[in-house]
Amino acid sequence: MKSFKIGTAISLALMIVLTAAMQTAAGQLQQQLAAESALETIMKRGVLKVGMDIFKPWAMKDKTGQLIGFEIDVAKRLAKDMGVKAEFVPTNWNGIIPALLTGKFDVIIGGMSVRPDRNLKVNFSIPYDYAGQSIVANRKLAGTFTSLDEFNRSDVVVAAKLGTSAASAVEKYFPKAQRKYFDSEAQTIQELINGRAHALVASKPFPAEKALEYPDKLFLPVSGTFTKEPIGFALRKGDFDTLNFFNNWIRVVEAEGWLTELRQYWFESNQWEDQIQ
């Protein structure tokens, strides 16, 4: 009986020691994860490094060479609310996720659509905007077209920017067409204007803007958008503290109406156009 009590006491003692050790290890792991988060790095550095690419009107250069646009304002406000400065790292869109994963910047704020294939590589915040793809066409080559189906033919050429949701939409909606992809939207619109493509697919409002800019050469065969895509911040996997902060920041600025005002300015008006012309 005495040996049984001693054995029980030893077992209880071992359980207490093991529990304490596990709690200590868990605490150390939590501290380590917090220390390794992008949020901690940003705060210590005093700079939020933002990966982006040029997409009008999300991000573009004004007459003085400074970056302006919807995403630029979003990133600047985010940095301001964090008490740090925003540093923009222009990156070719086709390589922007690999650049994030190798630590070239802390987050992608560049109108990136939330897609399953991308989500396998990065974590996404909750949506802070919604985008959609639309199509603009060459009047001479496709002046009689009034539906998407008419562009899904082997004798039709459809252009889009490489690595974008527009390129994915082209693959999905126009599998029979000849598909051309370029590194920049400037190249895609030039291809369309010069008559080497029947149509161009891009995120709104780019196609509508180009149709207004070149009314004698381009037109919108289908009004509005034919897709709807949530847009989120992209960050490296496993960083839950940073993801939590970004999600709650988006909720706050959405609730206060700031994001709505920003969308109206950049997507529903032309008040900003004199800054780039």
N, C-alpha and C positions, 0 to 999 in steps of 0.2 A: 504493500500500500504506500509505504514511504517512497519507494523508487518510482511509483506511478506519479505521485505528486511532484517529485523532482523533475521527472520527464515532462510533465505538463507545464511546469514553470519554465523549463528551458525552451519548450516549443513556443510558449507565449512570448518569451523574451526575443526569440529569433524572429517571430512574426512582427514584433514592434520595431526591431532593428531593420528588417527588410522593408517594412512600410515606410519608415523614416528615410531609408536610402532611396526608395523609389520616388518619394515626394521630393527629395533633394535633387535627384536626377531630372525629374520632370520640370522642376523650377529652373534648373540650369539650362535645360533644353529650351524652355520658353524664353529665357533671357538671351540665349544664343540666337534663336530665330528672330527675336525683336532687334537684336544688334545687327543682324545680317539683312534686315529688311531695307528696301529702297527708301522707305520713309525716314529711317534713321540716317541713312547715308545722305539724303537730300538735306535734312535739317543740319547735319554737321558741316556739310559742304557749303550750305547757304545758296545753293543753285539747283533748280529743277531743270534737268536736261530733257528736252522734248524732241522726239523724232517725228519728222513730217516731210511731206513732199508738196510740190506746187500744184494746187488744184483751185482754180478760180470758181467761186469766191471764198473757198475755205482758207487758202493760204496763197499769197501772191506778193509781189514787190510793188511798192508805190513809186512815184516819180523820183524819189530820193534814194531808192534802193532798199528801203526798210520793209520788213515783212508786215503785211496787214491781212485781215480776213477773219472769218468766223472762228476758225480753230486757233488762230493767233490770240484773239481776244479771250477765248476760253482758257488757254494755257496761261496767259498773263494774269487773269483773275485768280486762277487756281494757285499760281505761285505767290501772288500778293496775299491771299488768304492763309498761306503757309508761312508767310513772313520771309520768303526767299525771292531770288531773282529767277526769271525764266531765261533759259539759254536754248535757242533753237538749233537743231542739227538736221539741215536739209539732207534727205536720203532718197536715192532712187527707190521707187515704190516696190519694184520687184525684189529688192533685197532688204526691205525695211524690217521684216520680222527677224531674219538672221542677225541684223545689226543690233536689234534689241537684245537678243539672246546672248550676244557676245559682249554686252555691257557698254555699247557706244552711247546709250542714253537710258534714262530711267523709265520712260513711258512713251507710247505712240499716241499722240493726239492729232489725228490727221484724217478724220472722216472714215475710219476703218469700219467696214461692215462686220458684224458678228456672224461668223460662219463656222460650222462644225469643223471643217478642215483646219481653219486657223486656230480654233479653240483647243485642238489637240496639241498645239505648240505653245500657246500663250493663254493667260487668263484675261477675261474681259470684265470691265465694270458693267454696271447696269446702263441701259441706253441713256444718252444725253441728247440724242437727236435721232431722226429717222430719215433715211435717204431712199431714193428710188431711181431706177434707170429709165431714161427716155431716149428717143431716137430722132435724129435730124438727118435729112436726106438731100441729095443733089437733085435740083429741079430738072436738069437736062437728062439725067440718067434714070430717075425714078419719079418723075413728075405726076404720073398717073397712079402711083401706089397709095393705098389708103388703109392698109392693114399690115400687121406684122408678118402674116403668112406669105405675103407677096415678096418679102425679102428673103424668105427661106427657100432659095432656089440656087442651083449650081452655077447659074450665069450672073449671080449677084455677089458683089464684094462688100463686106461689112467690116469696119475698122473699130478698134478700141485700144485703150491704153493697157499695156502688158501688166499682168499680175493684179488687176483690179477686179472689183465686183462686176464692172461693165464687161470685162473679158469673159467672166463666168457666165454672164447673162447671154452673151453672144453664142457661147458654146451650147447653152441650153435651148435658146429660142431659135437659133439659126444654124442647125447642124449641117444642113445641105449647102449653105452658102460658102463662098470663099472667104476665109477669115484672116484679117491682117492685124497684127498687134505691134504697137510702137512704145517707145520708152517715155514719151511725153504726149500730152493732149494737144500741144502745138503741132506735133507731127501728124496726129490723126486728123485734125481739122484741115491741115494743108492738103492731105491726101484727098479729102472730101471735096474741097474747093477746086482742086486741080482736075477733078473728074476721074481720079483713079480708084474711087470707092463710091458705091451707091449710097451708103449710109454710115453714120457714126453712132455708136452707143456710148453714153456717158451718164454720170449722175446728174440729176437736176441741180441747178438750173442751167448748166452749161449748154445743152443742145438748144434750149429756147433762146438763150442769149445770142448764140451764133446765128440762129435763124433771123433774129431781129437785126443783127449786125450785117448780114449778107442776104437781104431779102430777095435780090434778083437771082441769087445762085442756090440758096438753101431754103428748105421749108420743113415743117413738122407734119409728117404723114399720119402720125397718131398723137393725139393730144394727151397731155399729162404723162404719168409714169406707168410702166407696166410691171414694176416690182416694188416691194416695200421691204426695207432692210434696217434693222436696228443698228445704231452706231455707238460704239463704246471705246473707252480707253483700253489700250492693250498693255499688259505688263507681264513680267516673267512669272512663271508658275511657282507656287509654294509660298508666295509673299502675301499672307492673309491680312497683316496689319495695314499694308499699303492699299490693298484692295478694299478693305473696310473703310478707310479714310476717303478714298475716291468715290465710293458708292454714296456715302453720307454727304459728301460735298455736293455731288450732283443733285441729291434730294433737296438739299438746302437751297441751292441757287435756282432750281426748278420751282420750288414752292414760293420763293419770293418774286417770281415772275421775270427774273433777269435773263434766263435762257430764251424765254418767249420774245422779249424785246430784242435780243441779239439776233434771233432767227428772222424777225420782221425786218430788221435793218439790212442784213446781208443777203437774205433770200427773197424778200418781197418788196424791195425798193432798189432804186439805182442811185441813192444819195452818195454812195461811196465811189462811184465811177470816175468822178473828177480827180480822185487821188491817184489814179493809174493812167490817165490819159493826158 
